[in-house]
Amino acid sequence: MGIIKVTSDDIKVQSEAIASLRDYFTMRASERGTAFTYDIHTYGCQLNESDSEKLIGMFQQMGLTENDPASGKEPDIVLLNTCAVRENAEDRLFGNLGEFKKVKKVNKDLTIVVCGCMMKVEENVARIKKSFPYVDLVFDPQQLHRFPELLKDSLNIKKQVINVGTEDYIADDSLVPIARQRKFRALVPIMYGCNNFCTYCIVPYARGRERSRDFDSIIEELKTLADQGYKEIMLLGQNVNSYAGDDGKHTFPELLRAAAEMKEFSRIRFMSSHPKDLSDEVIDIMASYKNMETHLHLPVQSGSDRLLKIMNRPYNIEQYMRTVDLFRSRIPDGAISTDIIVGFPGETEEDFQGTLDVVKAARFDSAFTFQYSPRPGTKAAAMTDDFIPHDVVTERFGRLLELQNNLTFESNKARIGKVEEILIEGESSTAPDILTGRTRSNHLVNFTIPESLKIPGMTANDYEGRLCTVKIDNARPYSIDGVMESLL
């Protein structure tokens, strides 16, 4: 296994494949009288969302349009971009593939593509070969830039194409088409892969080793996004704190500060941070710039030092809480979220009580909580003798949820009476004429606009990407409500 830098010559091959596919789809569309369409299903994290934006960009360059479900027609290409982190994502994938079998019986020309992290797990690829032979193309995340070439091969040979490699590619994202899916927020990967090898996690095997993008290339991308009017950027990586530039001479704080200096951005976010690598300097930068989001996602996973060692998480709870306390002191109005696993192999009641103690001490504003599920290929999956009975895991999980839900509600209630700056994300799903957005601390807000502030002719979604101030007047378990005071 090695790291290979994708060159402009490599991208030229893909551009030629795109041009050939565009001619093909144009000819086929002319023959049948309707345009060719695609549909993408994305599972998992923001990096998967970013990958899908690139795939959509490639589809669009091929001359395809997104399928409209309201048309009653099925898409010509279905692409499933998968996640291997949780077992339920795999269940959803294989369930959906079973449904597409029925569609393919009706539409023989349907092309089914499966990509993403799940395709780096040998068992999943073998299952597709055996049980889903009607899947046309399979490739892994590192082959994403080669999608046009692979799709062309699949259409030409009319049989299943599987391309799962061992190389870790690092591409210049500026060479790959990107169709950003939000008007106001741009996802900006700064690095790929992970070197941590937590014993429960499949990511280093699925996404490969850490590869940082070129510093200057990221800065140029950010400048372009600023010129295009994007108000929020999210810097992405499995562990952004490990960012080092493709030459190893840069740091994440250096990149974060450079982004914060771009005043065109109203919000700068990043995901995710590993507690062992988060520096005091990052927290200082978050506290020093008004366009930095005051929200820190800091996965703890367990409150037991014993389990953290078995998980290969090289920090202890004392060190973790030092970071939490520093953040709370430097950014008192900020928010901290976390990830927690319940039922890791060998977890005792004492270990679990340690997790509850950390949740109480840190007073997390929100948390992503998971019941442990073994990931094939990881060290923890082999700890079968230490698996915790399902009923025990479920009972512990219920206690954790009750505690964290109360803390989240208290965090929301603490916002009542405050005037918060909100980046508007569009119309809320709660009711017509209600807008939704997030505070700098990442609290979800649903709010109304007084008649005196409404702009004639604008719908709720027309406000997307604008900044406003909202006075918070009500708290709910998972969101807060308010009334707009000014449109900025």
Salt bridges, closest charged atoms under 4 A:
GLU31 OE1 - ARG28 NE 3.74
ASP39 OD2 - HIS41 NE2 3.38
GLU49 OE1 - ARG182 NH2 3.63
ASP51 OD2 - ARG207 NH1 2.98
ASP76 OD2 - ARG32 NH2 2.72
GLU90 OE2 - ARG375 NH1 2.69
GLU99 OE1 - LYS102 NZ 3.49
ASP109 OD2 - ARG28 NH2 3.19
ASP136 OD2 - LYS104 NZ 2.48
GLU149 OE1 - ARG146 NE 3.25
ASP173 OD2 - LYS54 NZ 2.97
ASP173 OD2 - ARG213 NH1 3.73
GLU220 OE2 - LYS223 NZ 3.85
GLU221 OE2 - ARG180 NH2 2.77
GLU221 OE1 - ARG213 NH2 2.90
GLU232 OE2 - ARG185 NE 2.39
GLU232 OE2 - ARG269 NH1 3.15
ASP246 OD2 - LYS5 NZ 3.09
ASP247 OD2 - HIS250 NE2 3.80
GLU254 OE2 - HIS250 ND1 3.15
ASP277 OD2 - LYS276 NZ 2.78
ASP280 OD2 - ARG322 NH2 2.78
GLU281 OE2 - ARG257 NH2 3.73
ASP284 OD1 - ARG330 NE 3.07
GLU293 OE2 - ARG269 NE 3.03
GLU293 OE1 - HIS295 ND1 3.44
ASP333 OD2 - ARG415 NH1 3.44
ASP333 OD1 - LYS418 NZ 2.70
ASP339 OD1 - HIS297 NE2 3.05
GLU347 OE1 - ARG396 NH1 2.95
GLU349 OE1 - ARG396 NE 3.46
GLU349 OE2 - ARG399 NH1 2.99
ASP351 OD2 - ARG306 NH2 2.48
ASP365 OD1 - ARG328 NH1 3.17
GLU395 OE2 - ARG399 NE 2.85
GLU410 OE1 - ARG363 NH2 2.32
GLU420 OE2 - ARG415 NH1 2.96
GLU421 OE1 - ARG267 NH2 3.74
GLU425 OE2 - ARG185 NH2 3.31
GLU425 OE2 - ARG438 NE 3.77
GLU451 OE2 - LYS454 NZ 3.04
ASP481 OD2 - ARG476 NE 2.76
